[in-house]
Amino acid sequence: MVTLQLRQLDIPLGQRLLLHDVSWSEFEAILAELGEHRAARLAYNQGSLEMRMPLPEHEVNKELIGDMVKILLEELEIDCECFGSTTFKRETKKSGVEPDQCFYIQNHQAMRGKRRVDLTVDPPPDLAIEIDVTSKTQLDAYEALQVPELWRYENNQLRINVLQNGKYVDFPSSPIFPGLPIVELIAEFVERGITLGRSPTLRAFRDRIRRAIVN
């Protein structure tokens, strides 16, 4: 058997590394060795571990969509706690994910002031967001952790998955933001961001939401 050190692995930007037959203790050890301040994102489910290095396109879209969600929550006066790319894991489910962005909304009070998450006692985030540029979101891991709503953005299209009876179902709109055409809005304003830039795009998005609320 050949054993490699993590420092020997070099994953190019936009690429991913898949490891099989990884035990839970090995997954925990990898998380500990890599630490919290890293560019790589990890997803683990039933012994399979994916390590990916995001491209700038991924990071730009992640921040833009996350900021749009924050604007929605602010303008609708919905309280939340944002947990970013926190590692969510549960040994009994043998699953762990690191969303690109995530929010506690319905459960925001339970997470207020917390700086660590323990899914044996804490709820999963109410909304998780994944930007799929070079890899596909591990739906099985999110299902195992029972994240109620998952947004997946790929090729200028947003897919909304809502957990029903333990499985994700495609929804045309977001239960968190009923009455708003979230799929169309996200696609439109991410596209705008390419030419307008982040700040003008977010200002225009906020104005659109304000007008939609009034109407």
C-alpha positions in Angstrom: 0.0 0.0 0.0 1.3 3.4 -1.0 0.6 6.2 1.5 0.7 9.9 0.4 0.8 13.0 2.5 -1.8 15.7 1.9 1.0 18.2 1.2 2.0 16.0 -1.8 -1.4 16.6 -3.4 -1.6 19.5 -5.9 -5.1 20.0 -7.2 -5.2 22.6 -10.1 -7.8 25.4 -10.1 -11.1 24.1 -11.5 -10.2 20.5 -10.9 -11.3 17.9 -8.3 -9.9 14.9 -6.7 -12.1 11.9 -5.8 -11.0 9.5 -3.0 -12.8 6.2 -2.3 -13.0 4.0 0.7 -12.3 6.9 3.1 -13.3 6.1 6.6 -15.0 8.6 8.9 -11.9 8.9 11.1 -9.8 9.5 8.0 -12.2 12.2 6.8 -12.0 13.9 10.2 -8.2 13.7 10.1 -8.1 15.3 6.7 -10.3 18.1 7.8 -8.1 18.7 10.8 -4.9 18.7 8.8 -6.2 21.0 6.1 -7.6 23.4 8.7 -10.3 26.0 8.2 -8.3 28.6 6.2 -8.0 26.9 2.8 -9.3 27.3 -0.8 -10.2 23.6 -1.3 -13.8 22.6 -0.6 -14.7 19.1 0.6 -17.7 16.9 0.3 -18.0 13.4 1.9 -20.7 10.8 1.6 -20.6 7.1 2.5 -16.9 6.7 2.1 -16.4 8.9 -1.0 -14.5 12.1 -0.5 -14.4 14.9 -3.1 -11.8 17.7 -2.9 -12.2 20.6 -5.3 -10.4 23.8 -6.1 -12.8 26.5 -7.2 -12.2 28.8 -10.2 -12.5 32.6 -10.0 -15.8 32.2 -11.9 -17.1 30.0 -9.1 -16.0 32.5 -6.4 -17.5 35.5 -8.1 -20.9 33.9 -8.6 -20.9 32.5 -5.1 -20.4 36.0 -3.6 -22.9 37.6 -6.0 -25.7 35.1 -5.4 -25.0 35.1 -1.6 -25.2 38.9 -1.6 -28.5 38.8 -3.5 -30.0 36.4 -0.9 -28.9 38.8 1.8 -30.6 41.7 0.0 -33.8 39.6 -0.3 -33.7 38.8 3.4 -33.1 42.5 4.3 -35.8 43.9 2.1 -38.3 41.4 3.2 -37.3 42.0 6.9 -36.5 38.3 7.4 -34.0 37.6 10.2 -31.2 35.2 9.4 -27.8 34.0 10.4 -25.2 33.4 7.6 -22.8 30.6 8.1 -21.0 30.8 4.7 -18.9 27.7 3.9 -19.0 26.1 7.3 -18.3 22.4 7.4 -21.5 20.5 8.2 -21.0 16.8 9.1 -22.6 14.0 11.0 -21.0 10.7 11.7 -24.2 8.7 12.0 -25.1 9.8 8.5 -21.5 9.4 7.2 -21.9 12.6 5.4 -20.2 16.0 5.4 -20.5 19.1 3.1 -19.2 22.6 2.8 -21.7 24.8 1.0 -20.6 27.7 -1.0 -23.1 29.8 1.1 -25.7 28.8 3.6 -28.2 30.6 5.8 -30.2 29.8 8.9 -33.6 31.5 8.4 -36.4 29.5 10.1 -33.9 28.3 12.7 -32.0 31.6 13.0 -32.8 32.0 16.7 -31.3 28.6 17.5 -28.0 29.5 15.9 -27.7 33.1 17.1 -24.3 33.7 18.7 -23.0 30.2 17.8 -19.5 29.9 16.4 -19.4 26.1 16.0 -22.0 23.7 14.6 -22.8 20.3 16.0 -25.4 18.6 13.9 -26.1 16.1 16.7 -27.8 18.9 18.5 -28.0 21.8 16.0 -30.4 21.9 12.9 -28.9 21.9 9.4 -29.0 25.3 7.5 -32.4 26.2 6.1 -30.9 27.2 2.7 -27.6 26.1 1.1 -26.2 27.4 -2.1 -23.8 25.5 -4.5 -22.1 26.9 -7.6 -21.5 24.0 -10.0 -18.7 25.0 -12.4 -16.4 22.1 -12.7 -18.1 19.5 -10.4 -21.6 18.5 -9.4 -23.2 19.0 -6.0 -23.4 15.8 -4.0 -27.1 15.7 -3.5 -26.9 12.5 -1.5 -24.8 14.2 1.2 -27.3 17.1 1.5 -30.2 14.7 1.6 -28.5 12.8 4.4 -28.0 16.0 6.4 -31.6 17.0 5.7 -31.0 20.5 4.4 -34.5 21.7 3.6 -33.7 23.9 0.6 -30.8 23.7 -1.8 -30.0 26.1 -4.7 -27.7 24.9 -7.4 -26.4 27.4 -10.0 -24.9 26.1 -13.2 -24.6 27.5 -16.7 -26.6 30.6 -15.8 -29.4 28.5 -14.5 -30.7 28.2 -11.0 -32.3 24.9 -9.8 -34.2 24.9 -6.6 -34.4 21.6 -4.7 -36.7 21.2 -1.8 -36.6 18.3 0.6 -39.7 16.2 0.6 -39.9 12.8 2.4 -36.1 12.8 2.7 -35.5 13.3 -1.1 -35.0 16.5 -3.2 -37.7 17.6 -5.5 -37.3 20.3 -8.2 -39.3 23.4 -7.4 -40.1 26.2 -9.8 -39.8 28.8 -7.0 -38.4 29.1 -3.5 -40.6 28.4 -0.5 -38.4 30.8 1.5 -39.3 33.6 -0.9 -42.8 32.9 -2.1 -44.3 35.1 -4.8 -40.9 36.1 -6.2 -39.5 34.7 -9.5 -36.2 33.7 -7.8 -35.0 31.4 -10.7 -35.4 34.2 -13.3 -34.1 36.9 -11.0 -30.8 35.1 -10.1 -30.1 34.2 -13.7 -30.8 37.8 -14.9 -28.7 39.5 -12.3 -25.7 37.1 -12.4 -25.6 37.8 -16.2 -25.8 41.5 -15.5 -22.9 41.2 -13.2 -20.6 40.2 -16.0 -21.0 43.5 -17.8 -22.0 45.9 -15.0 -19.8 44.6 -12.2 -20.8 43.7 -8.7 -21.9 46.9 -7.0 -24.1 48.3 -9.8 -25.7 44.9 -10.2 -26.5 44.6 -6.5 -28.0 48.1 -6.4 -30.2 47.3 -9.4 -31.2 44.0 -7.8 -32.2 45.8 -4.5 -34.2 48.3 -6.5 -36.0 45.5 -8.4 -36.9 43.7 -5.1 -38.2 46.9 -3.5 -40.4 47.5 -6.5 -41.6 43.9 -6.5 -42.5 44.2 -2.8 -44.5 47.4 -3.3 -46.4 45.9 -6.2 
